[in-house]
Amino acid sequence: MVEHSEKSYGEQRKKASEFRTRAEYLDHELTIMKFRRWRLNLPFRDYGIEIEDFVPAIAGTIGKVVMVTAMVAAFADPYHLSPQFIAENVRYEMLIAGAVFVLLFSACLNPNSNLAGTHGPMIPLIPIVAAAGGHPLALGILIGLFGLMLAITKGGSKLMALTGIGVRGGLLIYLGAVGLMGQIGNLGKWATAGGNGAVSFVVIGTTVLVYAYLARIQKRWLAIPLCCAIAGIIAFSMGADFSFSTPPGLPHFDPMWWWGTDTGWKMGLPNLGHFIAVIPFSILAVAMWSPDYLGHRVFQELNYPKEAKAVLMDVDDTMMVASIRQAIGSCLGGGNIASSWGTYMIPAAIAKRPIPGGAMLTGIFCVVAGILGYPMDLAMWEPVLRVALIVGVFLPLLEAGMQMVNHHRDSQSAGTCIFACAFVNPVFGWATAMLLDNLGLIGDTERAKSLTWSEKLIIPGAMFIVCTVSLGLVGQLPGIPGIF
């Protein structure tokens, strides 16, 4: 007789009608999947595709359009590139992400690796990279190299294990609260600039009511498509301006066109000086990955049943995929800087879905959006964009962080983390709070006693030094001028 744990996904799968609730069916699905690491995984043989998978796929596609546009636009200004370059490169990145990396890696070869998205915290640093004499290709190659080194040594999972509950909660609360206020503020500015400030109030007010109702009936996974649709309809009916402007088409596929001296980036290939100039930025980008990945994994742990450990995101594998995607994408000519795809992972975890089913749909949606062009316009429209980020990313981050801080010792670590994040940024806050927490100076002192000196001081101390020095070199420490 075959043991339960040795049975295949197909042998253990049951119909949804056999369960009392949809949630029980989804929990059962999560517990019977066991993916083949770095081997071929196929839909309906190793995992299913459910209606819930459309939610993270839609959210991830919207988030991808938004974040890549913001990243490429950040490059375009200091490098004096045209709006046409931005649209062309975003379309190119949508095809690179969807057709190659999402479908190949997260949907097939390693479904325990989250999709490789966009590194949002690096966007404000792009003008500094340009001012320091950096080259986008040199930056992408070094981020890929340093990321691979961290993934191969399994540094990402080690850092995640050394981050206490209170520090995790504080980091999520800070990211959620700051992001939430930023999105509401940006929507208000957009509405006021358009001469119709009431649009922002009505859209946000309606979003609050719909989200609260969905939480009440335990259907929060519907928040992104439903709230975005309602926000768009309300804004348009109140006279907000919208028009389609990106026609169907295909981008240039020749890497040498993108890295030519008179075409694409108009910068040619990088030299040794370009690589030296971007070293601190590359180290900082990879250092920022750990708290980012940590937050995404936490969402799975909070929403999945405890028996579903086999479908949790593998931090080191995700870093490896992001590193490969970064190096190859940059060499092809793309302007994206990769990280774990938060606008996909967070809605997927809330919807109780594993990575690969929605990844398959996300890859298809990204390709369709890139070719058609018009869906990109809709995803970037302010009411849709801001509401998607509010209900799909920042509000769930805030809720998850508050859910994790249950004890006084955890609140102490969380408070310290939030304070340090506000003082400098989330990277510094995470590194500082982790070091103090592991030394037993804040938080759970009993946990600190169980750690070795390597786990207490050497690894957290080294991470603190790397983060602080990198931030200092690029001028990100308050009151201290950067060298680069």
ZAMI-52666 format. One record per residue (C-alpha): residue in one letter; x, z, y. Coordinates in nm, 4 decimals. Example, Ala and Ser with C-alpha at 12.3 -4.5 7.8 and 13.67 -1.06 7.14 Angstrom:
! ZAMI-52666
NODE type        X        Z        Y
NODE    a   1.2300   0.7800  -0.4500
NODE    s   1.3670   0.7140  -0.1060
This chain:
! ZAMI-52666
NODE type        X        Z        Y
NODE    m   0.0000   0.0000   0.0000
NODE    v   0.1342  -0.0894   0.3461
NODE    e   0.1778   0.2037   0.5849
NODE    h  -0.0148   0.1934   0.9132
NODE    s   0.3039   0.1761   1.1182
NODE    e   0.4260  -0.1259   0.9194
NODE    k   0.1096  -0.3318   0.9572
NODE    s   0.1140  -0.6253   1.1962
NODE    y  -0.0864  -0.6417   1.5163
NODE    g  -0.3292  -0.8873   1.3585
NODE    e  -0.3905  -0.6597   1.0585
NODE    q  -0.4668  -0.3569   1.2772
NODE    r  -0.6741  -0.5328   1.5407
NODE    k  -1.0467  -0.4512   1.5632
NODE    k  -1.3352  -0.5995   1.7573
NODE    a  -1.4304  -0.4380   2.0871
NODE    s  -1.7825  -0.3872   1.9528
NODE    e  -1.6458  -0.1371   1.6995
NODE    f  -1.5591   0.1103   1.9778
NODE    r  -1.7919   0.3268   2.1829
NODE    t  -1.6319   0.2300   2.5138
NODE    r  -1.4133  -0.0472   2.6509
NODE    a  -1.1466   0.2115   2.7380
NODE    e  -1.1208   0.3196   2.3730
NODE    y  -1.0772  -0.0432   2.2672
NODE    l  -0.8008  -0.0998   2.5225
NODE    d  -0.6249   0.2221   2.4174
NODE    h  -0.6372   0.1099   2.0546
NODE    e  -0.4872  -0.2277   2.1486
NODE    l  -0.1957  -0.0544   2.3205
NODE    t  -0.1215   0.1656   2.0206
NODE    i  -0.1069  -0.1155   1.7612
NODE    m   0.1301  -0.3508   1.9452
NODE    k   0.5004  -0.3489   1.8695
NODE    f   0.6914  -0.6314   2.0338
NODE    r   0.9917  -0.8175   1.8916
NODE    r   1.2819  -0.7498   2.1281
NODE    w   1.4626  -1.0724   2.2213
NODE    r   1.2652  -1.2656   1.9602
NODE    l   0.9659  -1.4953   1.9892
NODE    n   0.6381  -1.3133   2.0642
NODE    l   0.3201  -1.5197   2.0555
NODE    p  -0.0281  -1.4572   2.1981
NODE    f  -0.2891  -1.3529   1.9407
NODE    r  -0.0134  -1.2916   1.6839
NODE    d   0.1756  -1.0136   1.8666
NODE    y  -0.0620  -0.9387   2.1540
NODE    g  -0.4046  -1.0338   2.2840
NODE    i  -0.5262  -1.1740   2.6139
NODE    e  -0.8280  -0.9901   2.7553
NODE    i  -1.0456  -1.0278   3.0638
NODE    e  -0.8583  -0.7323   3.2166
NODE    d  -0.5353  -0.9365   3.2111
NODE    f  -0.6723  -1.1614   3.4856
NODE    v  -0.6608  -0.8701   3.7322
NODE    p  -0.2826  -0.8072   3.7312
NODE    a  -0.2283  -1.1830   3.7061
NODE    i  -0.4268  -1.2452   4.0249
NODE    a  -0.2682  -0.9462   4.1977
NODE    g   0.0806  -1.0478   4.0884
NODE    t   0.0331  -1.4048   4.2085
NODE    i  -0.0932  -1.2891   4.5479
NODE    g   0.1946  -1.0442   4.5734
NODE    k   0.4474  -1.3091   4.4737
NODE    v   0.3347  -1.5528   4.7413
NODE    v   0.3396  -1.2795   5.0045
NODE    m   0.6740  -1.1231   4.9150
NODE    v   0.8661  -1.4465   4.8605
NODE    t   0.7334  -1.5809   5.1906
NODE    a   0.8508  -1.2631   5.3658
NODE    m   1.1925  -1.2831   5.1963
NODE    v   1.2554  -1.6524   5.2712
NODE    a   1.1284  -1.6078   5.6277
NODE    a   1.3762  -1.3211   5.6726
NODE    f   1.6551  -1.5625   5.5733
NODE    a   1.5170  -1.8473   5.7841
NODE    d   1.5383  -1.6790   6.1239
NODE    p   1.9079  -1.5746   6.1341
NODE    y   2.0175  -1.8912   5.9523
NODE    h   1.8096  -2.1108   6.1889
NODE    l   1.5979  -2.2725   5.9175
NODE    s   1.2675  -2.4485   5.9849
NODE    p   0.9124  -2.3454   5.8829
NODE    q   0.9129  -2.6507   5.6551
NODE    f   1.2121  -2.5007   5.4719
NODE    i   1.0198  -2.1757   5.4199
NODE    a   0.7163  -2.3515   5.2688
NODE    e   0.9355  -2.5723   5.0484
NODE    n   1.1467  -2.2824   4.9206
NODE    v   0.8457  -2.0588   4.8522
NODE    r   0.6850  -2.3387   4.6503
NODE    y   1.0147  -2.3822   4.4613
NODE    e   1.0367  -2.0089   4.3898
NODE    m   0.6795  -2.0011   4.2579
NODE    l   0.7709  -2.2679   4.0030
NODE    i   1.1019  -2.0993   3.9115
NODE    a   0.9281  -1.7648   3.8614
NODE    g   0.6223  -1.8957   3.6804
NODE    a   0.7439  -2.1831   3.4663
NODE    v   1.0802  -2.0383   3.3641
NODE    f   1.1168  -1.6627   3.3840
NODE    v   0.7664  -1.5161   3.3533
NODE    l   0.6540  -1.7383   3.0665
NODE    l   0.9910  -1.7415   2.8896
NODE    f   1.0988  -1.3774   2.9153
NODE    s   0.8102  -1.1360   2.9790
NODE    a   0.5462  -1.3336   2.7883
NODE    c   0.7588  -1.4481   2.4941
NODE    l   1.1171  -1.3301   2.4437
NODE    n   1.0907  -0.9661   2.5529
NODE    p   0.7448  -0.8338   2.6508
NODE    n   0.8978  -0.4882   2.7098
NODE    s   1.0678  -0.6271   3.0211
NODE    n   0.8539  -0.6349   3.3329
NODE    l   0.8264  -0.9563   3.5294
NODE    a   1.1096  -1.0212   3.7772
NODE    g   0.9478  -1.0011   4.1192
NODE    t   1.0801  -0.9631   4.4751
NODE    h   1.3022  -0.6864   4.6158
NODE    g   1.0923  -0.5821   4.9161
NODE    p   1.3274  -0.3114   5.0535
NODE    m   1.5991  -0.5738   5.0977
NODE    i   1.3927  -0.7793   5.3442
NODE    p   1.4923  -0.5740   5.6551
NODE    l   1.8597  -0.6054   5.5563
NODE    i   1.8686  -0.9869   5.5497
NODE    p   1.9489  -1.0238   5.9236
NODE    i   2.2374  -0.7793   5.8751
NODE    v   2.3653  -0.9865   5.5814
NODE    a   2.3644  -1.2930   5.8045
NODE    a   2.5362  -1.1096   6.0912
NODE    a   2.8078  -0.9894   5.8508
NODE    g   2.8865  -1.3507   5.7555
NODE    g   2.7156  -1.3359   5.4170
NODE    h   2.5958  -1.6345   5.2164
NODE    p   2.2612  -1.6249   5.0245
NODE    l   2.4171  -1.7772   4.7123
NODE    a   2.7064  -1.5290   4.7132
NODE    l   2.4574  -1.2443   4.7570
NODE    g   2.2408  -1.3645   4.4681
NODE    i   2.5336  -1.4130   4.2299
NODE    l   2.6796  -1.0655   4.2966
NODE    i   2.3407  -0.8921   4.2645
NODE    g   2.3003  -1.0657   3.9292
NODE    l   2.6513  -0.9604   3.8203
NODE    f   2.6196  -0.5946   3.9260
NODE    g   2.2695  -0.5760   3.7775
NODE    l   2.3924  -0.7045   3.4426
NODE    m   2.6673  -0.4418   3.4424
NODE    l   2.4116  -0.1651   3.4998
NODE    a   2.1750  -0.3055   3.2347
NODE    i   2.4440  -0.3489   2.9676
NODE    t   2.5698   0.0081   3.0155
NODE    k   2.2054   0.1319   3.0037
NODE    g   2.2559   0.3009   3.3388
NODE    g   1.8991   0.2338   3.4477
NODE    s   1.7318   0.4282   3.1664
NODE    k   1.9838   0.7113   3.2054
NODE    l   1.9043   0.7488   3.5750
NODE    m   1.5324   0.7403   3.4975
NODE    a   1.5711   1.0193   3.2417
NODE    l   1.7664   1.2298   3.4930
NODE    t   1.4951   1.2027   3.7598
NODE    g   1.2723   1.5093   3.7374
NODE    i   0.8923   1.5105   3.7618
NODE    g   0.8894   1.6532   4.1140
NODE    v   1.1358   1.3942   4.2432
NODE    r   0.9332   1.1158   4.0831
NODE    g   0.6128   1.2483   4.2396
NODE    g   0.7692   1.2845   4.5841
NODE    l   0.9088   0.9336   4.5735
NODE    l   0.5710   0.7852   4.4783
NODE    i   0.3858   0.9871   4.7441
NODE    y   0.6261   0.8724   5.0161
NODE    l   0.6177   0.5069   4.9140
NODE    g   0.2401   0.5131   4.8813
NODE    a   0.1680   0.6924   5.2089
NODE    v   0.4097   0.4913   5.4236
NODE    g   0.3010   0.1624   5.2686
NODE    l  -0.0684   0.2481   5.3059
NODE    m  -0.0348   0.3308   5.6755
NODE    g   0.1773   0.0217   5.7332
NODE    q  -0.0789  -0.2121   5.5782
NODE    i  -0.3693  -0.0602   5.7721
NODE    g  -0.1661  -0.0853   6.0934
NODE    n  -0.0692  -0.4466   6.0292
NODE    l  -0.4303  -0.5467   5.9619
NODE    g  -0.5370  -0.3758   6.2838
NODE    k  -0.2723  -0.5596   6.4864
NODE    w  -0.3767  -0.8927   6.3345
NODE    a  -0.7443  -0.8327   6.4117
NODE    t  -0.6687  -0.7222   6.7689
NODE    a  -0.4432  -1.0227   6.8291
NODE    g  -0.7280  -1.2477   6.7141
NODE    g  -0.9628  -1.0916   6.9693
NODE    n  -1.1845  -0.9230   6.7079
NODE    g  -1.0582  -0.5706   6.6449
NODE    a  -1.3801  -0.4716   6.4657
NODE    v  -1.2816  -0.6894   6.1681
NODE    s  -1.0107  -0.4423   6.0674
NODE    f  -1.2466  -0.1427   6.0858
NODE    v  -1.5223  -0.3088   5.8827
NODE    v  -1.2840  -0.4504   5.6196
NODE    i  -1.0981  -0.1197   5.5656
NODE    g  -1.4199   0.0853   5.5758
NODE    t  -1.5827  -0.1358   5.3146
NODE    t  -1.2677  -0.1294   5.1011
NODE    v  -1.2687   0.2521   5.1009
NODE    l  -1.6316   0.2644   4.9833
NODE    v  -1.5863  -0.0016   4.7122
NODE    y  -1.2634   0.1541   4.5839
NODE    a  -1.4216   0.5015   4.5716
NODE    y  -1.7175   0.3664   4.3766
NODE    l  -1.4934   0.1823   4.1293
NODE    a  -1.2915   0.5008   4.0780
NODE    r  -1.6150   0.6903   4.0202
NODE    i  -1.7304   0.4546   3.7445
NODE    q  -1.3737   0.4242   3.6056
NODE    k  -1.3412   0.0531   3.6877
NODE    r  -1.0435   0.0690   3.9255
NODE    w  -0.8863  -0.2297   3.7511
NODE    l  -1.1497  -0.4430   3.9281
NODE    a  -1.0358  -0.3234   4.2721
NODE    i  -0.8006  -0.6104   4.3570
NODE    p  -1.0212  -0.9157   4.2921
NODE    l  -1.3417  -0.7475   4.4097
NODE    c  -1.2023  -0.5829   4.7246
NODE    c  -1.0032  -0.8942   4.8205
NODE    a  -1.3081  -1.1173   4.7782
NODE    i  -1.5273  -0.8832   4.9842
NODE    a  -1.2575  -0.8489   5.2526
NODE    g  -1.2205  -1.2261   5.2820
NODE    i  -1.5955  -1.2847   5.3016
NODE    i  -1.6437  -1.0114   5.5629
NODE    a  -1.3532  -1.1316   5.7790
NODE    f  -1.4640  -1.4961   5.7672
NODE    s  -1.8280  -1.4092   5.8387
NODE    m  -1.7162  -1.2047   6.1414
NODE    g  -1.5363  -1.5060   6.2859
NODE    a  -1.1777  -1.4479   6.1712
NODE    d  -0.9755  -1.7686   6.1808
NODE    f  -0.8737  -1.9281   5.8495
NODE    s  -0.7734  -2.2779   5.7436
NODE    f  -0.5850  -2.4411   5.4576
NODE    s  -0.2522  -2.5855   5.5724
NODE    t  -0.0257  -2.6223   5.2656
NODE    p  -0.1151  -2.9463   5.0825
NODE    p  -0.0429  -3.0153   4.7119
NODE    g   0.3079  -3.1262   4.6246
NODE    l   0.6358  -3.0547   4.4471
NODE    p   0.9610  -2.9210   4.5948
NODE    h   1.3136  -3.0593   4.5573
NODE    f   1.4606  -2.9674   4.2179
NODE    d   1.8260  -3.0637   4.2762
NODE    p   2.0407  -2.7485   4.3338
NODE    m   2.2990  -2.9533   4.5228
NODE    w   2.0288  -3.0621   4.7666
NODE    w   1.9488  -2.6988   4.8360
NODE    w   2.3161  -2.6014   4.8748
NODE    g   2.4221  -2.9118   5.0638
NODE    t   2.5843  -2.9069   5.4075
NODE    d   2.3102  -3.1194   5.5662
NODE    t   2.0152  -3.0460   5.3357
NODE    g   1.8291  -2.7393   5.2122
NODE    w   2.0067  -2.4268   5.3382
NODE    k   2.2595  -2.6491   5.5248
NODE    m   2.5365  -2.4023   5.4389
NODE    g   2.7256  -2.5656   5.1565
NODE    l   2.8747  -2.3570   4.8764
NODE    p   3.0124  -2.0074   4.9492
NODE    n   3.3836  -1.9251   4.9787
NODE    l   3.5745  -1.6044   4.8997
NODE    g   3.5015  -1.4583   5.2427
NODE    h   3.1295  -1.4957   5.1862
NODE    f   3.1522  -1.3009   4.8596
NODE    i   3.3535  -1.0187   5.0194
NODE    a   3.1022  -0.9901   5.3048
NODE    v   2.8032  -0.9330   5.0726
NODE    i   2.9610  -0.6803   4.8317
NODE    p   2.8068  -0.3653   4.9916
NODE    f   2.4655  -0.5324   5.0200
NODE    s   2.4805  -0.6351   4.6538
NODE    i   2.5674  -0.2818   4.5429
NODE    l   2.2888  -0.1378   4.7561
NODE    a   2.0336  -0.3866   4.6194
NODE    v   2.1107  -0.2845   4.2610
NODE    a   2.1186   0.0851   4.3556
NODE    m   1.7644   0.0448   4.4931
NODE    w   1.6407  -0.0858   4.1587
NODE    s   1.6320   0.2508   3.9778
NODE    p   1.3690   0.4275   4.1949
NODE    d   1.1671   0.1051   4.2062
NODE    y   1.1677   0.0629   3.8277
NODE    l   1.1028   0.4317   3.7798
NODE    g   0.7788   0.4117   3.9753
NODE    h   0.6526   0.1184   3.7699
NODE    r   0.7289   0.2830   3.4346
NODE    v   0.5559   0.6036   3.5496
NODE    f   0.2308   0.4124   3.5997
NODE    q   0.2319   0.3053   3.2371
NODE    e   0.3057   0.6584   3.1195
NODE    l   0.0177   0.7961   3.3260
NODE    n  -0.2413   0.5387   3.2153
NODE    y  -0.1454   0.4500   2.8572
NODE    p  -0.2236   0.6725   2.5575
NODE    k   0.0730   0.8849   2.4504
NODE    e   0.0979   0.6941   2.1194
NODE    a   0.1636   0.3626   2.2998
NODE    k   0.5375   0.4118   2.3454
NODE    a   0.6208   0.0750   2.1855
NODE    v   0.4650  -0.1205   2.4750
NODE    l   0.6236   0.0728   2.7626
NODE    m   0.8472  -0.1154   3.0043
NODE    d   1.2145  -0.0969   2.9053
NODE    v   1.4096  -0.0267   3.2247
NODE    d   1.7408  -0.1698   3.1035
NODE    d   1.5846  -0.4888   2.9653
NODE    t   1.3901  -0.5336   3.2895
NODE    m   1.7153  -0.4988   3.4848
NODE    m   1.8784  -0.7550   3.2593
NODE    v   1.5969  -1.0072   3.3079
NODE    a   1.5939  -0.9471   3.6847
NODE    s   1.9722  -0.9980   3.6953
NODE    i   1.9563  -1.3230   3.4997
NODE    r   1.6647  -1.4426   3.7100
NODE    q   1.8544  -1.3539   4.0284
NODE    a   2.1738  -1.5375   3.9376
NODE    i   2.0021  -1.8491   3.8009
NODE    g   1.7380  -1.8614   4.0750
NODE    s   2.0031  -1.8404   4.3475
NODE    c   2.2168  -2.1084   4.1843
NODE    l   1.9126  -2.3364   4.1684
NODE    g   1.8588  -2.2887   4.5430
NODE    g   1.5896  -2.0216   4.5644
NODE    g   1.5831  -1.7598   4.8398
NODE    n   1.4248  -1.4748   4.6405
NODE    i   1.6010  -1.1434   4.5719
NODE    a   1.4718  -1.0086   4.2422
NODE    s   1.3409  -0.6705   4.1351
NODE    s   1.0678  -0.5332   3.9086
NODE    w   0.7306  -0.6947   3.9916
NODE    g   0.5269  -0.4025   4.1299
NODE    t   0.2192  -0.6002   4.2350
NODE    y   0.1854  -0.7019   3.8703
NODE    m   0.2884  -0.3846   3.6861
NODE    i   0.0778  -0.1322   3.8773
NODE    p  -0.2566  -0.3165   3.8338
NODE    a  -0.1666  -0.3919   3.4695
NODE    a  -0.1086  -0.0230   3.3979
NODE    i  -0.4326   0.0765   3.5700
NODE    a  -0.6192  -0.1857   3.3655
NODE    k  -0.4596  -0.0418   3.0469
NODE    r  -0.2936  -0.3710   2.9595
NODE    p   0.0576  -0.4345   2.8253
NODE    i   0.2984  -0.6735   2.9956
NODE    p   0.2772  -1.0047   2.8031
NODE    g  -0.0906  -1.1082   2.8190
NODE    g  -0.1137  -1.0897   3.1948
NODE    a   0.2386  -1.2309   3.2232
NODE    m   0.1247  -1.5474   3.0473
NODE    l  -0.1596  -1.5845   3.2976
NODE    t   0.0628  -1.4949   3.5940
NODE    g   0.3107  -1.7654   3.5019
NODE    i   0.0326  -2.0230   3.4860
NODE    f  -0.1210  -1.9043   3.8151
NODE    c   0.2170  -1.9175   3.9928
NODE    v   0.2756  -2.2752   3.8783
NODE    v  -0.0770  -2.3808   3.9804
NODE    a  -0.0470  -2.2087   4.3207
NODE    g   0.2932  -2.3660   4.3821
NODE    i   0.1737  -2.7172   4.3005
NODE    l  -0.1659  -2.7012   4.4732
NODE    g  -0.0409  -2.5231   4.7844
NODE    y  -0.3866  -2.4210   4.9067
NODE    p  -0.4033  -2.0962   4.6989
NODE    m  -0.0851  -1.9903   4.8772
NODE    d  -0.2699  -2.0137   5.2105
NODE    l  -0.5541  -1.7958   5.0804
NODE    a  -0.3173  -1.5337   4.9340
NODE    m  -0.1285  -1.5084   5.2655
NODE    w  -0.4430  -1.4674   5.4781
NODE    e  -0.4206  -1.1222   5.6382
NODE    p  -0.7447  -0.9606   5.5107
NODE    v  -0.6791  -1.0728   5.1522
NODE    l  -0.3086  -0.9883   5.1655
NODE    r  -0.3428  -0.6422   5.3199
NODE    v  -0.6349  -0.5306   5.1017
NODE    a  -0.4553  -0.6526   4.7866
NODE    l  -0.1489  -0.4436   4.8712
NODE    i  -0.3587  -0.1397   4.9696
NODE    v  -0.5757  -0.1161   4.6557
NODE    g  -0.3278  -0.2748   4.4154
NODE    v  -0.0015  -0.1039   4.5099
NODE    f   0.0110   0.1658   4.7763
NODE    l  -0.3074   0.3635   4.7120
NODE    p  -0.2334   0.3833   4.3348
NODE    l   0.1255   0.4895   4.4180
NODE    l  -0.0038   0.7722   4.6349
NODE    e  -0.2559   0.8831   4.3726
NODE    a   0.0009   0.8781   4.0924
NODE    g   0.2492   1.0820   4.2946
NODE    m  -0.0087   1.3471   4.3753
NODE    q  -0.1148   1.3554   4.0111
NODE    m   0.2437   1.4320   3.9029
NODE    v   0.2955   1.7299   4.1361
NODE    n   0.1083   2.0006   3.9465
NODE    h   0.3361   2.3049   3.9815
NODE    h   0.5101   2.4891   4.2658
NODE    r   0.8537   2.3964   4.1320
NODE    d   0.7579   2.0300   4.1300
NODE    s   0.6152   2.0455   4.4823
NODE    q   0.9486   2.1821   4.6059
NODE    s   1.1389   1.8856   4.4622
NODE    a   0.8712   1.6453   4.5858
NODE    g   0.8843   1.7893   4.9373
NODE    t   1.2619   1.7611   4.9516
NODE    c   1.2466   1.4034   4.8270
NODE    i   0.9833   1.3080   5.0890
NODE    f   1.1894   1.4731   5.3652
NODE    a   1.5097   1.2902   5.2652
NODE    c   1.3189   0.9595   5.2320
NODE    a   1.1784   1.0006   5.5830
NODE    f   1.5233   1.0930   5.7184
NODE    v   1.6947   0.7769   5.5917
NODE    n   1.5043   0.5692   5.3331
NODE    p   1.3685   0.5996   4.9754
NODE    v   1.7071   0.5193   4.8162
NODE    f   1.8802   0.8064   4.9960
NODE    g   1.5821   1.0351   4.9356
NODE    w   1.5771   0.9679   4.5634
NODE    a   1.9548   1.0095   4.5203
NODE    t   1.9661   1.3322   4.7269
NODE    a   1.6658   1.4961   4.5624
NODE    m   1.7836   1.3986   4.2119
NODE    l   2.1245   1.5595   4.2733
NODE    l   1.9775   1.8827   4.4130
NODE    d   1.7095   1.8977   4.1419
NODE    n   1.9560   1.8504   3.8564
NODE    l   2.1901   2.1148   4.0005
NODE    g   1.8995   2.3600   4.0000
NODE    l   1.9086   2.4122   4.3778
NODE    i   1.5459   2.2988   4.4018
NODE    g   1.2643   2.2476   4.1529
NODE    d   1.2654   2.3527   3.7883
NODE    t   1.5690   2.5777   3.7342
NODE    e   1.5025   2.5998   3.3595
NODE    r   1.5304   2.2214   3.3305
NODE    a   1.8622   2.2308   3.5160
NODE    k   2.0016   2.4866   3.2703
NODE    s   1.9366   2.2491   2.9784
NODE    l   2.1430   1.9670   3.1314
NODE    t   2.5108   1.9029   3.0692
NODE    w   2.7544   1.8986   3.3629
NODE    s   2.7642   1.5222   3.3370
NODE    e   2.3851   1.5117   3.3768
NODE    k   2.3855   1.7839   3.6448
NODE    l   2.6639   1.6686   3.8710
NODE    i   2.8773   1.3724   3.7650
NODE    i   2.6111   1.1014   3.7203
NODE    p   2.3755   1.2159   4.0017
NODE    g   2.6765   1.2833   4.2262
NODE    a   2.8212   0.9388   4.1633
NODE    m   2.4825   0.7806   4.2375
NODE    f   2.4531   0.9807   4.5581
NODE    i   2.7990   0.8688   4.6715
NODE    v   2.7340   0.5028   4.5839
NODE    c   2.4007   0.5009   4.7690
NODE    t   2.5284   0.6902   5.0733
NODE    v   2.8487   0.4871   5.1100
NODE    s   2.6612   0.1575   5.0648
NODE    l   2.4009   0.2604   5.3219
NODE    g   2.6745   0.3677   5.5609
NODE    l   2.8701   0.0445   5.5283
NODE    v   2.5682  -0.1662   5.6244
NODE    g   2.4581   0.0616   5.9092
NODE    q   2.1542   0.2215   5.7442
NODE    l   2.2501   0.5873   5.8045
NODE    p   2.0967   0.7271   6.1274
NODE    g   2.3491   0.7515   6.4114
NODE    i   2.6374   0.6041   6.2121
NODE    p   2.7387   0.2465   6.3019
NODE    g   2.7934   0.0156   6.0067
NODE    i   3.1200  -0.1591   5.9327
NODE    f   2.9488  -0.4824   5.8240
